[in-house]
Amino acid sequence: MRRAISTASSAANRCCISLPKRDAGSSMKALFLGNVAADTANGIRAELIPELQVDIIADPKELSPEIAAATDILVTNIWRADYPPAPRVRLVQSVATGIEWIEQATLPRGVPICNAYGHETAIAEYVLMVMLVWSHRFREIESDFRLHSSWRPSWVHSGAPHGEIRGNTLGIIGLGRVGQEVARRAAVFGCRVLAANRSPRAAGDGVERVYPLDALDEMLPLCDTVAICTAFGPETERLIDARRLTLIKPSALLVNIARGAIIDEDALYAALRDGTIGGAAIDVWWQYPNAAEPERRPSRHPFHELPNVIMTPHCSGWTAGMVRRRWDEVADNINRFVRGDPLINIVTTT
């Protein structure tokens, strides 16, 4: 699918660089590549500077060498070495927060790569939601009552009381945008909040103590819930391995909303199967669907067979509010580039 359209958003205040001023009416072409980018283009076309020429290609297999060669602004969350060369690209605007699917070596040198946010609220709500669902045994109680009219968990039959999160200790790995939003909400629910972070951060705003990441082993045994909110990179790949899983309480809940590869896949499955940890809520995975397997299982292991796992298909941040906030950031940054204004959300430069 490709459509050429001629198509002005909220400002954000983040790390930025200045670019040479240019005439907003000069000819410049933006390529929105991939299904998420195509949806973004359709959502923001009215916000973009009218003189900007836009190509929308939902299926990367339909990208022609001519379109790629004429692109000044690349808007996508994926760029691979086998795509046609794009020698004119001067800005890569990701439609996601992570940029690990963009193969930077295939792009021209000196190109800023910017990401987009807006997902912090939704993901923080998800973390608190699964904490509540887990502690209140909501899934099993609701299911048994619906299917079997079971009153066993109730005071009516002197059932065993379920839990609550007030007074629990939450350990957050990665005190960035998402981690901070999780901390604020958990503190309101009466949780004790600890955090571990790669760079130094002060405690406060709901967080009792911040550990350096290399002191993570000190924090893990203290936690009733561990929430992984850190960015993915060499320092965090397989950060949670078999050894660290043994440091977590046998009753604890592990929540991953970051990237699957931060946890050792084999070790986590074994720990959940064998009861080394109490349970897990997993929203990010090791395997994703593709054209050949649109309903591909998210792991080599049958996590779906384990009763102590809450599974969702990488949708914790996918809310209507997040989509609108992210679209506005993307439109704002594209317009900044066209006008020669400072860019926001710069992650790196090729």
C-alpha positions in Angstrom: 0.0 0.0 0.0 1.5 3.4 -1.0 -0.2 6.8 -1.0 1.5 10.1 -1.7 -0.2 12.9 0.2 0.5 16.5 0.9 -0.3 17.2 4.4 0.7 21.1 11.0 1.0 19.7 17.6 1.9 19.6 21.0 5.4 20.6 22.0 7.6 18.4 24.3 10.5 19.4 26.4 13.3 17.0 26.1 17.0 16.8 25.1 17.3 18.5 21.7 19.7 19.7 19.1 19.4 22.7 16.7 19.4 22.3 13.0 20.0 24.9 10.3 16.9 26.9 9.5 15.3 26.0 6.2 12.4 27.2 4.2 9.3 25.2 5.4 8.0 25.4 1.8 11.0 23.8 0.3 10.4 20.3 -1.2 11.0 17.6 1.4 9.8 14.0 1.4 8.9 11.8 4.4 8.4 8.1 4.2 6.1 6.3 6.7 7.2 2.7 6.5 5.4 -0.3 8.2 1.9 -0.8 9.5 2.4 1.3 12.7 4.0 4.1 10.8 1.1 4.0 8.3 -1.4 4.3 11.0 0.6 7.2 12.4 0.6 9.0 9.1 -3.1 8.7 8.8 -3.6 10.0 12.3 -1.3 13.1 12.0 -1.6 14.2 8.3 -3.6 17.2 9.3 -0.9 18.3 11.8 2.0 18.1 9.3 3.4 21.1 7.4 1.3 21.2 4.2 4.3 21.4 1.9 5.8 18.2 3.1 5.4 15.3 0.6 4.5 12.0 2.3 4.7 8.4 1.1 2.9 5.8 3.2 4.0 2.2 2.7 2.4 -0.2 5.2 4.2 -3.3 3.9 8.0 -2.9 3.7 8.1 -5.5 0.9 6.5 -2.9 -1.3 9.2 -0.3 -0.8 10.8 0.6 -4.2 14.3 1.8 -4.7 13.0 5.0 -6.2 10.9 5.9 -3.1 13.8 5.0 -0.7 16.3 7.0 -2.7 14.1 10.1 -2.6 13.4 10.0 1.2 14.6 12.8 3.5 12.6 11.8 6.6 12.2 8.2 7.5 9.4 7.4 9.9 9.3 3.8 11.1 10.2 1.4 13.8 12.1 -1.0 11.6 14.9 -0.6 9.0 16.8 -3.6 7.7 19.9 -4.1 5.6 18.0 -5.7 2.8 15.8 -2.7 2.2 16.7 -0.4 -0.8 19.3 2.2 0.1 18.1 5.6 1.4 21.1 7.9 0.8 19.2 11.1 1.3 17.8 10.4 4.7 18.5 13.2 7.2 16.2 12.2 10.1 14.9 8.9 11.4 11.8 9.3 13.5 10.8 6.1 15.3 7.1 5.5 16.0 8.2 3.5 19.0 10.4 4.0 22.1 12.8 1.3 21.3 15.1 1.6 18.2 16.7 -1.9 18.3 15.0 -2.9 15.1 16.6 -0.1 13.2 19.8 -1.3 11.6 21.8 1.9 11.9 24.8 0.8 9.9 22.7 0.8 6.7 21.8 4.5 7.1 23.9 7.5 6.1 26.4 8.8 8.7 25.4 11.7 11.1 21.6 11.1 10.9 19.7 11.7 14.2 17.4 8.9 15.4 14.5 10.1 17.5 12.0 8.0 19.4 8.5 8.7 20.8 7.0 8.4 24.2 3.4 8.9 25.6 3.2 5.3 26.9 4.2 5.9 30.5 0.7 6.3 31.9 -0.7 3.2 30.2 2.2 0.9 31.2 2.3 2.1 34.8 -1.4 1.3 35.1 -0.7 -2.1 33.6 1.9 -2.9 36.2 -0.4 -1.9 39.1 -3.2 -3.8 37.5 -1.3 -7.1 37.3 0.0 -6.6 40.9 -3.6 -6.2 42.1 -4.9 -9.1 39.9 -2.1 -11.4 41.3 -2.4 -10.4 45.0 -6.2 -10.6 45.0 -6.2 -14.0 43.1 -8.7 -12.3 40.8 -8.4 -14.6 37.8 -8.9 -17.9 39.7 -11.6 -16.5 42.0 -13.6 -14.9 39.2 -13.2 -17.9 36.9 -14.3 -20.5 39.6 -17.3 -18.4 40.6 -18.3 -17.9 36.9 -17.9 -21.5 35.9 -18.7 -23.4 39.1 -20.5 -20.9 41.4 -17.7 -21.5 43.9 -18.0 -19.6 47.2 -14.8 -21.2 48.6 -12.7 -18.0 48.6 -15.4 -16.1 50.5 -16.1 -15.4 54.1 -19.4 -17.2 53.4 -17.5 -20.5 53.6 -14.7 -19.2 55.8 -12.4 -19.2 52.8 -8.7 -18.3 52.9 -8.3 -14.6 52.5 -6.6 -13.3 49.4 -3.9 -10.7 49.5 -3.5 -6.9 49.0 -0.6 -4.8 47.8 -0.6 -2.3 50.7 2.6 -2.9 52.7 4.3 -4.9 49.9 7.7 -4.0 48.6 8.0 -3.2 44.9 11.4 -3.2 43.3 11.6 -1.3 40.0 14.5 -2.1 37.7 15.0 1.1 35.6 13.8 4.3 37.0 13.1 6.2 33.8 9.9 7.6 32.6 7.9 4.4 33.0 9.6 3.4 36.3 8.9 6.8 37.8 5.2 6.6 36.9 5.0 3.1 38.4 6.6 4.3 41.6 4.2 7.2 42.0 1.2 5.0 41.6 2.5 2.2 43.8 3.3 4.6 46.6 -0.3 5.9 46.6 -1.4 2.2 47.1 0.8 2.0 50.2 3.7 0.0 48.7 7.2 0.4 49.8 9.1 1.3 46.6 12.8 0.5 45.9 14.5 0.9 42.6 17.7 0.0 40.8 19.0 2.2 38.0 22.0 2.3 35.6 22.8 6.0 36.3 22.6 7.7 39.7 19.2 9.0 40.7 18.0 10.5 43.9 15.3 8.8 46.0 11.9 10.6 46.4 8.7 10.9 44.6 7.5 7.6 46.1 10.9 5.8 46.0 12.5 5.0 49.3 16.0 4.0 47.9 17.7 3.8 44.6 20.4 1.1 44.2 23.0 1.2 41.5 22.4 -1.5 38.9 25.5 -3.4 40.0 23.9 -3.7 43.5 20.7 -5.3 42.1 21.5 -8.5 44.0 20.9 -6.6 47.2 17.5 -5.3 46.2 15.9 -8.5 44.7 15.5 -10.5 48.0 13.6 -7.6 49.5 10.9 -7.5 46.9 7.4 -8.9 46.8 7.1 -7.7 43.2 9.9 -7.0 40.8 9.0 -4.8 37.8 11.4 -4.6 34.9 11.2 -1.2 33.3 14.7 -0.7 32.0 15.8 0.0 28.5 17.3 -2.9 26.5 21.0 -2.9 25.7 24.2 -4.8 26.2 24.2 -4.0 29.9 20.7 -5.3 30.5 20.6 -8.3 28.1 19.9 -11.4 30.3 20.1 -9.2 33.3 17.7 -11.5 35.1 19.4 -14.9 34.7 19.0 -18.2 36.6 21.2 -17.1 39.5 19.3 -13.8 40.0 15.9 -15.7 39.8 17.0 -17.7 42.9 17.5 -14.4 44.8 13.8 -13.4 44.3 11.4 -14.5 47.0 9.6 -17.8 46.2 6.3 -16.0 46.6 7.2 -12.9 44.5 5.7 -11.7 41.2 8.0 -10.8 38.3 6.6 -8.2 35.8 8.3 -7.6 32.5 7.0 -4.6 30.4 10.5 -3.8 28.9 12.0 -6.3 26.5 11.9 -10.1 26.6 15.7 -10.5 26.2 16.3 -8.8 29.5 15.3 -12.1 31.1 16.9 -15.4 30.3 14.1 -17.2 28.6 15.0 -20.8 29.6 15.8 -19.8 33.2 12.5 -18.0 33.6 10.4 -20.9 32.3 12.2 -23.3 34.6 11.8 -21.0 37.6 8.1 -20.6 37.0 7.5 -24.3 36.3 9.5 -25.4 39.3 8.1 -22.8 41.8 11.4 -21.0 42.2 9.4 -17.7 42.0 5.7 -17.3 42.6 4.6 -16.0 39.2 5.1 -13.6 36.4 3.2 -11.1 34.3 4.8 -11.0 30.9 3.9 -8.4 28.2 7.2 -8.6 26.1 8.5 -11.7 24.5 11.4 -13.5 22.8 9.4 -14.4 19.6 7.1 -12.2 17.6 4.7 -12.9 14.7 5.8 -12.7 11.1 4.3 -13.1 7.7 4.8 -16.9 7.8 3.5 -17.3 11.3 1.0 -14.5 12.1 -0.1 -16.4 15.3 3.4 -17.4 16.4 3.8 -18.5 20.0 5.8 -15.9 21.9 8.4 -18.3 23.3 10.0 -21.6 22.6 8.6 -22.8 25.9 4.9 -23.4 26.7 4.4 -20.5 29.1 0.7 -20.6 28.2 0.4 -23.9 30.1 1.7 -22.5 33.4 -1.1 -21.3 35.8 1.2 -18.8 37.5 1.7 -16.7 34.4 -0.3 -13.7 33.2 0.3 -13.3 29.5 -0.4 -10.4 27.2 0.8 -9.7 23.6 3.0 -6.6 24.0 0.0 -4.4 24.5 0.5 -2.8 28.0 1.1 0.6 26.5 -1.3 0.3 23.6 -4.2 2.6 24.7 -6.1 5.2 22.9 -4.5 7.9 25.1 -1.0 6.6 24.3 -1.6 6.5 20.6 -2.8 10.1 20.5 0.1 11.4 22.7 2.7 9.5 20.6 1.2 10.7 17.3 1.4 14.3 18.5 5.1 13.9 19.5 5.9 12.4 16.1 4.1 15.2 14.2 5.8 17.9 16.3 9.3 16.5 15.7 8.8 16.1 12.0 7.6 19.7 11.8 10.5 20.8 13.9 12.9 19.2 11.4 11.2 20.7 8.4 11.4 24.2 9.9 15.0 23.7 11.1 14.0 23.9 14.8 15.6 21.9 17.6 14.6 18.2 17.6 13.3 16.3 20.7 13.8 12.8 21.9 17.1 12.2 20.2 18.4 8.7 21.1 21.6 8.6 19.0 23.2 9.7 15.8 24.3 7.2 13.1 
